[in-house]
Amino acid sequence: MKSWCIGTPSARFVAKMEDVLEVYHRPYDPDHPVVCIDERSKALRSTPRGGLPTRPGVCRREDYEYERNGVCNIFLWVEPLAGRRQVQVTDRRTTLDFAEQLRELVDVAYPEAKKIVLVTDNLNTHSPHALYERYAPAEARRIAQKLEWHYTPEHGSWLNMAEIELSALSRQCLCRRMDRQQTVAREAAVWERERNQAQTKVDWQFTTADARIRLKRLYPILLHE
């Protein structure tokens, strides 16, 4: 069985989709970097019965039994055209946590940018209101003015390139049991450093013109031309 997530035909869906696709079609501009952000949880599990280490020709083996040690959250942002990303592991992914990610993006990652073009999904914490819940009004407004928001459609998170990076992180780094949040953070930091050093970019090819052909079924039927 295969599964996927895609929206139902509606003007709202295609409007948001075409908006994001046009953002991805913009040429690289260091003064207006396009940055995609998202998050994902990671279950923390230990193997009480232990396992057997790797050896030539044999992969690591572990007992099927495990113990749950809670869950941690992984924030990830990526600038696809620059091959730059950052991963941060946190206890939670509340509105306040997201606001802190935005402030770090503005003040630490891109302090010289005139405007950060931000692509995110429709999670209820992903909104400028997060800044006002975390910071004083003047500070919240200062950060918000540096962000140009673009939202993927509901049931269209595949349009967020941060999903591509989170998938790579899961497959290349986090696809095994980890029992502590510190371990997740350490392994993710190594992955981030190596991927940034290689300047691994995202070669996005899907355009608005492609969408109007391949996803024609999602467009509303016009009653009047």
FIROFI-192742 format. One record per atom (N, C-alpha, C): z, y, x. Coordinates in Angstrom, 3 decimals, m for minus. Layout:
<recs>
c3, c2, c1
Z, Y, X
...
</recs>
This chain:
<recs>
c3, c2, c1
0.000, m1.183, 0.834
0.000, 0.000, 0.000
0.000, 1.239, 0.873
m0.794, 2.226, 0.498
m0.800, 3.502, 1.172
m0.275, 4.563, 0.207
0.383, 5.547, 0.746
0.885, 6.641, m0.092
0.572, 7.962, 0.574
0.500, 8.995, m0.235
0.237, 10.326, 0.278
0.814, 11.336, m0.690
0.843, 12.577, m0.259
1.397, 13.642, m1.085
0.349, 14.734, m1.225
m0.136, 14.930, m2.421
m1.142, 15.951, m2.649
m0.938, 16.508, m4.057
m1.235, 17.766, m4.219
m0.931, 18.442, m5.465
m1.883, 18.102, m6.590
m1.532, 18.550, m7.776
m2.408, 18.413, m8.937
m3.326, 19.634, m9.001
m4.481, 19.485, m9.626
m5.424, 20.615, m9.683
m4.786, 21.850, m10.317
m4.862, 22.962, m9.615
m4.327, 24.210, m10.157
m4.790, 25.369, m9.292
m4.878, 26.525, m9.905
m5.236, 27.735, m9.165
m4.147, 28.088, m8.154
m2.889, 27.831, m8.505
m1.789, 28.122, m7.602
m1.915, 27.312, m6.310
m2.230, 26.019, m6.465
m2.356, 25.166, m5.278
m3.464, 25.667, m4.357
m4.657, 25.896, m4.902
m5.777, 26.262, m4.044
m5.601, 27.655, m3.459
m4.921, 28.552, m4.172
m4.687, 29.890, m3.632
m3.824, 29.818, m2.374
m2.748, 29.037, m2.442
m1.894, 28.895, m1.264
m2.603, 28.127, m0.157
m3.353, 27.103, m0.519
m4.070, 26.324, 0.476
m5.079, 27.186, 1.228
m5.876, 27.949, 0.505
m6.899, 28.767, 1.160
m6.259, 29.876, 1.991
m5.128, 30.378, 1.561
m4.420, 31.386, 2.348
m4.017, 30.821, 3.706
m3.419, 29.624, 3.712
m2.998, 29.005, 4.965
m4.202, 28.662, 5.833
m5.257, 28.138, 5.230
m6.448, 27.782, 5.995
m7.078, 29.006, 6.657
m7.059, 30.137, 5.974
m7.592, 31.361, 6.575
m6.716, 31.826, 7.737
m5.410, 31.636, 7.618
m4.514, 31.958, 8.736
m4.859, 31.111, 9.951
m5.100, 29.820, 9.735
m5.420, 28.929, 10.843
m6.779, 29.247, 11.477
m7.613, 29.961, 10.752
m8.937, 30.315, 11.267
m8.902, 31.583, 12.120
m7.770, 32.263, 12.167
m7.669, 33.491, 12.960
m7.749, 33.172, 14.448
m8.385, 34.055, 15.242
m8.419, 33.843, 16.694
m7.042, 34.057, 17.302
m6.839, 33.515, 18.466
m5.552, 33.649, 19.143
m5.245, 35.110, 19.432
m4.053, 35.528, 19.097
m3.615, 36.900, 19.317
m2.151, 36.868, 19.721
m1.837, 37.111, 21.003
m0.439, 37.045, 21.439
0.460, 38.072, 20.768
m0.119, 39.154, 20.246
0.679, 40.147, 19.532
1.010, 39.711, 18.113
0.237, 38.756, 17.594
0.453, 38.243, 16.240
0.372, 36.708, 16.273
1.297, 36.047, 16.972
1.236, 34.588, 17.095
1.418, 33.887, 15.750
0.625, 32.859, 15.529
0.774, 32.016, 14.344
1.759, 30.904, 14.693
2.857, 30.851, 13.961
3.924, 29.893, 14.231
4.228, 29.110, 12.958
4.269, 27.791, 13.076
4.614, 26.912, 11.954
6.010, 26.357, 12.189
6.812, 26.329, 11.132
8.187, 25.860, 11.270
8.520, 24.876, 10.151
9.339, 23.883, 10.502
9.780, 22.896, 9.519
10.999, 22.185, 10.070
11.569, 21.284, 9.286
12.714, 20.530, 9.745
12.675, 19.118, 9.181
13.455, 18.263, 9.803
13.509, 16.856, 9.389
14.875, 16.301, 9.772
15.387, 15.386, 8.980
16.675, 14.768, 9.286
16.481, 13.510, 10.120
17.506, 13.160, 10.855
17.505, 11.950, 11.670
18.810, 11.205, 11.429
18.705, 9.983, 10.932
19.896, 9.169, 10.703
20.460, 8.702, 12.036
21.765, 8.811, 12.194
22.451, 8.376, 13.411
23.024, 6.991, 13.172
22.591, 6.039, 13.988
23.004, 4.651, 13.801
23.322, 4.006, 15.137
24.390, 3.252, 15.169
24.764, 2.512, 16.370
24.516, 1.024, 16.150
24.495, 0.271, 17.239
24.286, m1.181, 17.177
25.548, m1.855, 17.693
26.476, m2.196, 16.812
27.778, m2.718, 17.257
27.683, m4.022, 18.041
26.672, m4.829, 17.760
26.528, m6.096, 18.477
25.718, m5.958, 19.755
25.280, m4.737, 20.053
24.567, m4.508, 21.302
23.130, m4.991, 21.268
22.512, m4.984, 22.437
21.129, m5.407, 22.550
20.809, m5.855, 23.963
19.548, m6.154, 24.188
19.077, m6.597, 25.497
18.122, m5.552, 26.054
18.289, m5.165, 27.327
17.453, m4.109, 27.906
16.019, m4.574, 28.128
15.152, m3.619, 28.373
13.752, m3.943, 28.679
13.658, m4.627, 30.033
12.644, m5.410, 30.198
12.293, m6.019, 31.481
10.792, m6.232, 31.488
10.175, m6.481, 32.610
8.717, m6.595, 32.672
8.155, m7.543, 31.622
7.296, m7.009, 30.779
6.648, m7.808, 29.753
7.436, m7.999, 28.485
8.660, m7.471, 28.436
9.515, m7.656, 27.261
10.115, m6.310, 26.877
9.955, m5.943, 25.621
10.520, m4.677, 25.158
12.014, m4.819, 24.914
12.668, m3.702, 24.730
14.098, m3.722, 24.417
14.323, m4.417, 23.081
15.396, m5.192, 22.981
15.731, m5.898, 21.757
17.148, m5.519, 21.324
17.330, m5.405, 20.013
18.637, m5.058, 19.497
18.908, m5.834, 18.219
20.177, m6.042, 17.933
20.567, m6.777, 16.738
20.190, m5.970, 15.500
19.848, m6.674, 14.416
19.426, m5.981, 13.200
20.575, m5.231, 12.551
21.817, m5.652, 12.804
22.971, m5.010, 12.187
23.227, m3.654, 12.838
23.542, m2.673, 12.018
23.838, m1.342, 12.556
24.951, m0.689, 11.751
25.521, 0.369, 12.334
26.536, 1.161, 11.664
26.028, 2.585, 11.493
26.282, 3.159, 10.332
25.861, 4.531, 10.064
26.861, 5.513, 10.665
26.333, 6.496, 11.388
27.170, 7.528, 12.004
26.815, 8.923, 11.496
26.283, 8.976, 10.287
25.944, 10.275, 9.729
24.484, 10.637, 9.949
24.194, 11.920, 9.771
22.833, 12.437, 9.870
22.861, 13.773, 10.587
21.852, 14.034, 11.395
21.689, 15.356, 11.989
20.349, 15.931, 11.542
20.159, 17.205, 11.792
18.938, 17.885, 11.385
18.152, 18.347, 12.602
16.835, 18.333, 12.483
15.966, 18.765, 13.573
15.083, 19.897, 13.083
15.282, 21.098, 13.635
14.383, 22.212, 13.398
13.295, 22.178, 14.462
12.064, 22.448, 14.047
10.955, 22.500, 15.009
9.995, 23.609, 14.620
9.639, 24.451, 15.591
8.534, 25.385, 15.379
7.493, 25.162, 16.454
6.252, 25.436, 16.117
5.150, 25.241, 17.045
4.153, 26.373, 16.888
3.652, 26.859, 18.028
2.539, 27.805, 18.037
1.300, 27.004, 18.443
0.498, 26.568, 17.481
m0.571, 25.593, 17.758
m1.590, 26.049, 18.788
m1.976, 27.322, 18.768
m3.030, 27.796, 19.669
m2.534, 28.011, 21.091
m1.233, 28.101, 21.285
m0.677, 28.311, 22.620
m0.116, 27.027, 23.217
0.000, 25.981, 22.410
0.572, 24.739, 22.911
2.039, 24.896, 23.263
2.742, 25.606, 22.416
4.150, 25.911, 22.663
4.971, 25.510, 21.450
6.128, 24.898, 21.689
7.004, 24.503, 20.604
8.451, 24.491, 21.068
9.360, 24.464, 20.083
10.783, 24.365, 20.390
11.450, 23.474, 19.353
12.344, 22.634, 19.832
13.107, 21.739, 18.971
14.576, 22.081, 19.112
15.274, 22.177, 17.986
16.712, 22.415, 18.014
17.393, 21.476, 17.030
18.382, 20.757, 17.514
19.113, 19.789, 16.704
20.403, 20.436, 16.217
20.628, 20.380, 14.918
21.803, 21.009, 14.317
22.544, 20.019, 13.418
23.738, 20.423, 13.024
24.527, 19.589, 12.105
23.909, 19.555, 10.719
23.387, 20.722, 10.276
22.911, 20.861, 8.904
21.614, 21.655, 8.892
21.059, 21.813, 7.675
19.882, 22.659, 7.529
20.062, 23.586, 6.321
21.145, 24.300, 6.328
21.460, 25.209, 5.245
20.652, 26.499, 5.371
20.804, 27.358, 4.369
20.152, 28.667, 4.398
20.576, 29.456, 5.622
21.859, 29.375, 5.960
22.363, 30.118, 7.119
21.778, 29.580, 8.419
21.623, 28.270, 8.506
21.021, 27.673, 9.704
19.579, 28.128, 9.868
18.848, 28.173, 8.761
17.456, 28.601, 8.831
17.361, 30.062, 9.239
18.254, 30.898, 8.737
18.261, 32.308, 9.119
18.478, 32.466, 10.624
19.343, 31.662, 11.189
19.579, 31.726, 12.633
18.342, 31.303, 13.422
17.594, 30.344, 12.885
16.345, 29.952, 13.523
15.350, 31.111, 13.527
15.296, 31.853, 12.435
14.384, 32.988, 12.349
14.759, 34.080, 13.345
16.049, 34.339, 13.458
16.489, 35.367, 14.395
16.152, 34.970, 15.832
16.361, 33.721, 16.177
16.024, 33.267, 17.529
14.525, 33.338, 17.770
13.745, 33.026, 16.741
12.294, 33.105, 16.868
11.860, 34.533, 17.174
12.459, 35.499, 16.490
12.085, 36.907, 16.648
12.620, 37.494, 17.951
13.878, 37.240, 18.262
14.529, 37.922, 19.377
14.430, 37.199, 20.703
14.298, 35.882, 20.669
14.293, 35.110, 21.914
12.903, 34.578, 22.253
12.277, 33.942, 21.292
10.980, 33.318, 21.565
9.849, 34.333, 21.633
9.843, 35.331, 20.733
8.727, 36.282, 20.667
9.222, 37.727, 20.555
10.010, 38.180, 21.520
10.550, 39.542, 21.418
9.482, 40.628, 21.543
8.361, 40.318, 22.192
7.319, 41.319, 22.404
6.249, 41.310, 21.319
6.265, 40.342, 20.444
5.238, 40.247, 19.400
5.390, 41.386, 18.399
4.267, 41.892, 17.932
4.298, 42.932, 16.907
4.631, 42.332, 15.544
4.128, 41.146, 15.298
4.375, 40.450, 14.036
4.172, 38.957, 14.263
5.113, 38.153, 13.770
4.983, 36.701, 13.849
4.422, 36.212, 12.521
3.282, 35.542, 12.571
2.645, 35.005, 11.375
3.259, 33.631, 11.130
4.111, 33.544, 10.129
4.941, 32.366, 9.924
4.413, 31.512, 8.782
4.173, 30.229, 9.072
3.741, 29.271, 8.058
4.887, 28.300, 7.810
5.247, 28.149, 6.549
6.329, 27.244, 6.194
6.062, 26.646, 4.814
6.865, 25.652, 4.449
6.702, 25.067, 3.119
7.610, 25.780, 2.121
7.762, 25.204, 0.941
8.445, 25.886, m0.159
9.894, 25.456, m0.355
10.519, 24.914, 0.669
11.930, 24.557, 0.563
12.736, 25.794, 0.172
13.767, 25.601, m0.632
14.478, 26.765, m1.185
15.160, 27.625, m0.130
15.369, 27.101, 1.067
15.953, 27.916, 2.137
14.911, 28.732, 2.886
13.642, 28.411, 2.688
12.575, 29.064, 3.443
12.122, 30.346, 2.755
12.888, 31.378, 2.942
12.603, 32.645, 2.278
13.332, 33.758, 3.019
12.823, 34.994, 2.952
13.536, 36.115, 3.583
14.955, 36.298, 3.073
15.249, 35.779, 1.873
16.603, 35.947, 1.361
17.633, 35.280, 2.268
17.204, 34.270, 3.050
18.120, 33.598, 3.973
18.713, 34.580, 4.967
17.913, 35.538, 5.391
18.382, 36.531, 6.357
19.486, 37.395, 5.766
19.355, 37.738, 4.484
20.351, 38.589, 3.848
21.643, 37.843, 3.537
21.560, 36.522, 3.455
22.778, 35.734, 3.282
23.541, 35.594, 4.598
22.822, 35.683, 5.701
23.450, 35.463, 7.011
23.836, 36.758, 7.720
23.031, 37.802, 7.575
23.242, 39.018, 8.360
23.433, 40.242, 7.475
23.931, 41.309, 8.085
24.063, 42.583, 7.380
22.670, 43.067, 6.978
22.576, 43.873, 5.919
21.262, 44.284, 5.410
20.332, 44.888, 6.455
20.843, 45.763, 7.310
19.989, 46.399, 8.314
19.419, 45.377, 9.293
20.263, 44.439, 9.701
19.812, 43.401, 10.627
18.837, 42.453, 9.948
19.136, 42.084, 8.716
18.230, 41.202, 7.980
16.862, 41.848, 7.810
16.854, 43.127, 7.492
15.583, 43.829, 7.312
14.810, 43.925, 8.614
15.529, 44.155, 9.714
14.866, 44.247, 11.025
14.124, 42.954, 11.341
14.775, 41.823, 11.113
14.152, 40.533, 11.404
13.002, 40.272, 10.438
13.221, 40.555, 9.161
12.201, 40.287, 8.139
10.919, 41.071, 8.401
11.049, 42.289, 8.927
9.865, 43.114, 9.181
8.993, 42.564, 10.298
9.532, 41.663, 11.112
8.747, 41.054, 12.192
8.026, 39.793, 11.730
8.199, 39.393, 10.468
7.633, 38.133, 9.979
6.614, 38.374, 8.881
5.481, 37.714, 9.012
4.444, 37.715, 7.976
4.418, 36.310, 7.378
4.882, 36.155, 6.146
5.108, 34.843, 5.557
3.850, 34.298, 4.892
3.628, 32.999, 5.095
2.561, 32.274, 4.401
3.121, 30.906, 4.025
2.982, 30.544, 2.759
3.563, 29.297, 2.254
2.475, 28.267, 1.961
2.745, 27.027, 2.348
1.862, 25.936, 1.947
2.055, 25.678, 0.461
1.086, 25.059, m0.193
1.257, 24.759, m1.632
2.330, 23.699, m1.854
2.895, 23.684, m3.054
3.788, 22.594, m3.416
3.004, 21.277, m3.341
3.630, 20.266, m2.786
2.982, 18.970, m2.538
1.790, 19.124, m1.595
1.880, 20.091, m0.695
0.822, 20.293, 0.288
1.403, 20.554, 1.668
2.520, 19.889, 1.981
3.170, 20.122, 3.274
2.313, 19.665, 4.447
1.288, 18.835, 4.183
0.378, 18.411, 5.248
m0.380, 19.600, 5.834
m0.373, 20.728, 5.122
m1.026, 21.925, 5.626
m0.172, 22.680, 6.638
1.051, 22.250, 6.833
1.931, 22.873, 7.824
1.806, 22.093, 9.131
1.290, 22.743, 10.174
1.079, 22.039, 11.435
2.379, 21.619, 12.114
3.499, 22.170, 11.685
4.776, 21.685, 12.206
5.004, 20.235, 11.815
4.400, 19.801, 10.689
4.490, 18.396, 10.289
3.823, 17.493, 11.322
2.729, 17.957, 11.914
2.048, 17.175, 12.952
2.963, 16.991, 14.156
3.634, 18.064, 14.549
4.536, 17.990, 15.696
5.746, 17.114, 15.399
6.292, 17.236, 14.199
7.434, 16.387, 13.840
7.047, 14.915, 13.816
5.813, 14.639, 13.395
5.337, 13.260, 13.412
5.226, 12.748, 14.843
4.695, 13.585, 15.742
4.589, 13.192, 17.154
5.974, 12.993, 17.759
6.908, 13.874, 17.422
8.270, 13.742, 17.928
8.896, 12.430, 17.454
8.693, 12.108, 16.204
9.270, 10.870, 15.658
8.678, 9.639, 16.321
7.353, 9.634, 16.492
6.674, 8.453, 17.049
6.901, 8.305, 18.542
6.935, 9.399, 19.271
6.985, 9.350, 20.725
8.401, 9.387, 21.291
9.367, 9.804, 20.474
10.689, 10.054, 21.037
11.835, 9.480, 20.207
11.776, 9.655, 18.905
12.936, 9.355, 18.067
12.777, 8.097, 17.223
11.827, 7.246, 17.561
11.544, 6.058, 16.743
12.445, 4.888, 17.108
13.681, 5.166, 17.414
14.646, 4.107, 17.718
16.030, 4.575, 17.281
16.972, 3.660, 17.287
18.322, 4.002, 16.883
18.973, 4.917, 17.924
19.631, 5.936, 17.415
20.444, 6.809, 18.251
21.750, 7.019, 17.517
22.850, 6.894, 18.240
24.148, 6.902, 17.566
24.844, 8.247, 17.583
24.349, 9.200, 18.388
25.024, 10.486, 18.482
24.020, 11.626, 18.412
24.476, 12.742, 17.858
23.627, 13.926, 17.788
23.266, 14.430, 19.175
24.185, 14.309, 20.123
23.919, 14.760, 21.488
22.764, 13.984, 22.112
22.665, 12.704, 21.788
21.566, 11.894, 22.314
20.238, 12.358, 21.742
20.212, 12.631, 20.443
18.995, 13.137, 19.810
18.569, 14.454, 20.463
19.527, 15.354, 20.672
19.216, 16.651, 21.277
18.686, 16.485, 22.699
19.293, 15.594, 23.465
18.863, 15.396, 24.853
17.452, 14.819, 24.923
17.187, 13.798, 24.114
15.864, 13.172, 24.127
14.796, 14.131, 23.607
15.115, 14.898, 22.577
14.153, 15.854, 22.029
13.852, 16.955, 23.024
14.848, 17.363, 23.807
14.632, 18.413, 24.811
13.666, 17.948, 25.895
13.787, 16.691, 26.298
12.854, 16.144, 27.292
11.435, 16.104, 26.735
11.309, 15.641, 25.507
9.990, 15.605, 24.846
9.390, 16.996, 24.754
10.204, 17.964, 24.329
9.730, 19.352, 24.210
9.247, 19.884, 25.557
10.028, 19.674, 26.602
9.673, 20.195, 27.920
8.360, 19.600, 28.427
8.216, 18.303, 28.297
6.993, 17.654, 28.781
5.770, 18.092, 27.977
5.944, 18.235, 26.686
4.813, 18.635, 25.832
4.436, 20.092, 26.070
5.408, 20.950, 26.334
5.113, 22.344, 26.653
4.464, 22.484, 28.021
4.930, 21.707, 28.979
4.328, 21.752, 30.307
2.864, 21.339, 30.266
2.546, 20.393, 29.399
1.152, 19.963, 29.239
0.365, 20.915, 28.347
1.048, 21.898, 27.738
0.435, 22.853, 26.810
m0.393, 22.120, 25.737
0.238, 21.134, 25.145
m0.413, 20.349, 24.101
m0.618, 21.203, 22.855
m1.862, 21.410, 22.477
m2.197, 22.255, 21.348
m2.567, 21.397, 20.138
m2.692, 22.060, 19.003
m3.139, 21.393, 17.787
m4.544, 21.891, 17.477
m5.500, 20.993, 17.501
m6.905, 21.359, 17.268
m7.211, 21.203, 15.783
m6.903, 22.215, 15.006
m7.068, 22.170, 13.556
m8.524, 22.442, 13.206
m9.169, 21.541, 12.498
m10.585, 21.658, 12.178
m10.862, 21.896, 10.700
m9.915, 21.605, 9.838
m10.135, 21.679, 8.395
m10.204, 23.142, 7.957
m11.265, 23.537, 7.297
m11.492, 24.925, 6.920
m11.529, 25.084, 5.393
m11.591, 26.333, 4.961
m11.725, 26.608, 3.529
m13.012, 26.015, 2.978
m14.093, 26.130, 3.756
m15.366, 25.554, 3.319
m15.249, 24.044, 3.143
m14.539, 23.383, 4.049
m14.322, 21.935, 3.919
m13.526, 21.621, 2.655
m12.485, 22.421, 2.415
m11.629, 22.185, 1.260
m12.415, 22.275, m0.038
m13.334, 23.220, m0.131
m14.086, 23.410, m1.373
m15.056, 22.258, m1.640
m15.306, 21.459, m0.613
m16.156, 20.278, m0.797
m15.309, 19.019, m0.938
m14.454, 18.773, 0.044
m13.711, 17.522, 0.087
m12.549, 17.477, m0.914
m12.009, 18.640, m1.259
m10.900, 18.699, m2.217
m11.316, 19.427, m3.487
m12.549, 19.273, m3.825
m13.085, 19.962, m4.996
m12.302, 19.622, m6.260
m11.777, 18.405, m6.332
m11.053, 17.969, m7.523
m9.777, 18.777, m7.754
m9.272, 19.455, m6.717
m8.048, 20.227, m6.869
m8.296, 21.622, m7.422
m9.554, 22.044, m7.419
m9.872, 23.379, m7.890
m9.950, 23.386, m9.414
m9.465, 24.459, m10.041
m9.527, 24.513, m11.507
m10.983, 24.596, m11.989
m11.226, 24.046, m13.164
m12.552, 24.091, m13.754
m12.760, 25.464, m14.393
m13.794, 26.149, m13.971
m14.057, 27.477, m14.495
m14.635, 27.382, m15.904
m14.060, 28.121, m16.809
m14.562, 28.149, m18.179
m15.711, 29.136, m18.343
m15.689, 30.180, m17.517
m16.735, 31.193, m17.595
m17.157, 31.560, m16.185
m18.421, 31.564, m15.946
m18.958, 31.978, m14.654
m19.162, 33.482, m14.658
</recs>
